[in-house]
Amino acid sequence: MSSQQTRPQESELDRELASLLDVERFEPPEGFRATAELRDPEIYRKADEDWQTWWAGQAEQLHWFEPWEHVLDDSEPPFYKWFTGGKLNASYNCLDRHVLDGRGDRVAFHWRGEQGEERDITYAALLAEVQRLANALKDLGVGPGDVVGIYLPMIPEVVVAMLACARIGAPHNVVFGGFSAEAVRERMEFSEAKLLITVDGAARKGNTAPVKDRVDEVMADLDSLQRIVVVRSKGVPCQMQEGRDVYYDEILAAADPECPAAELDAEHPLFILYTSGSTAKPKGILHTTGGYLTGVSATHRYVFDLKPDSDVYWCAADVGWITGHSYIVYGPLANGATSVMWEGAPDYPDKGIWWDTIERYGVTILYCAPTAIRACIKWGASWPEAHDLSSLRMLGSVGEPINPKAWLWYHKVIGGERCPIVDTWWQTETGGIMITPLPGLTATKPGSATQPFPGIAAAVLDESTGEPIEDGQGLLVLTRPWPSMLRTLYKEPERFVETYFKRYGPRTYLVGDAARLDRDGYYWVIGRIDDVVNVSGHRLSTAEVESAIVAHPDVAEAAVIGQHDEDTGQAIVAFVTLQGDMQGDEQTVEGIRETVADRIGKFARPKRIIWSDDLPKTRSGKIMRRLLRDIAEGRALGDVTTLKDPDVMAKLQERVTELQAQEE
């Protein structure tokens, strides 16, 4: 559909979407298929038959200072090693080789600030700033193996900081800008970060929040943190501690302009990224250089059918999450892509900012979360219809399963029925995309991630027997190693084995998601099997949120579950027991929500708080969240005979019924 055509009114659009629900599968458009890099279905068979050779072929697309001796060392599963003996550098692969090949003038990022500021950053300019920061970090005492914390918003300096760390072999530990300062401190403490790069202030929907001074409040007694580098972004005055704090622009000006990339072993740690686990302590996912870069560059190139000379690619995520690491920074830059980076929210300064950005830069590939798509549906099709989106040639979805209605709206309203949609499944732990359509090959089904990427082996196992299921629901697993897999949990190898490999042994990775396999061999990912809530694509452990709630002085105990939500995928519902005979009111609710916002971030605030005199517990004291989910979703309760006090459930059901009546 061209931008000049009159688009249907909302009622007509609803009817058209309803009619599309009857379409079982969508074939790749013929015009797209004809020019796709991967369009021969034999690629799946070839990659499966000799998967190590397939991955070696992808690794050969990178620059290596020294070739590897072995593609895969699987002598100590599950501690796999890839491309052993080889030496490379992620920063060199993302920058130097493109500049040396004459592509230095190519734009790496079209950056757009919340107030309309714009910067076009070329590969040559990015390389120059990365080299200076790398030297500055060395001048501040950072060396190979030293962990560097990064707590920055979506500004170009966050990319510079990551690549400067990679250049000198200092693993970075990026913390999402929406996390609170307390969460930053926790992650710096766990990783024993030597230096932190942060910012004076951050923009969010027209306001500027101080960041550096808030960080100072919680970092004072952290002995491992020796230096703090401050980016002057918003002109917010901040306190600078003599001997510890330095300004980013000043250390760059004083640094040597040339910094050769360190020749690092393929298994040298590239970064740590903390993600929620089933206990309150986050898990430090450790990724290494050679395998990770191989995986993200290959998946970015093929899943998005990237044409670096003509595409303008936009991953509308945040660098603080794995999606940003893999598909804003390392994958696109390794492939020489031109990307868009947007500082703000999808609805500021108005709800058309995304579509204005696509029109302004001629974006050809859009990769975003179902949460954002659902929000756009709620705001109405008139916002995208007001802009020319004809430059788009393909769309992607990431972060959580996308429901069919949102998929079809994305397909029709944003893609004009001409753009393939790649609905991708993967995790922080996997490093890169694992299950996905290939846009020139795969007939897609709305809501299904379809098939494993070439070279990836997955299965759905029966939860009771552990046997593979050919058609039905069970536990999703990955059945052989892949290059971009996590190598361990930082400083917790036992927890690594316990979390991912205890159930089925060291050669079968337990994903932690339930999935369904249909008769065509398509995968439908259903959701988490552990106590992790996925809010707008952000994974939070129930224990992490519960710990924050209990920090409120009036709270005695709390249990958190995830409940289906049209806007955010899942919403946090908290069952809360107060101290003594206290009665909860609206002031208490807001106090609890603010406590969670302060300790974790605003996105983690409970959407609903349900007061409870007690919680359903087994005789050993374990809270039965399964039963709480049943109550919240209105399902029939399962077996309650193991509960310490079965009457608790009847009282909770009565309370939830009352709340639902009030809400209606």
Summary of the structure (lengths in Angstrom):
residues: 664
radius of gyration: 24.6
end to end distance: 40.3
largest distance: 73.1
contacts: 2312
relative contact order: 0.10
helix: 34%
strand: 23%
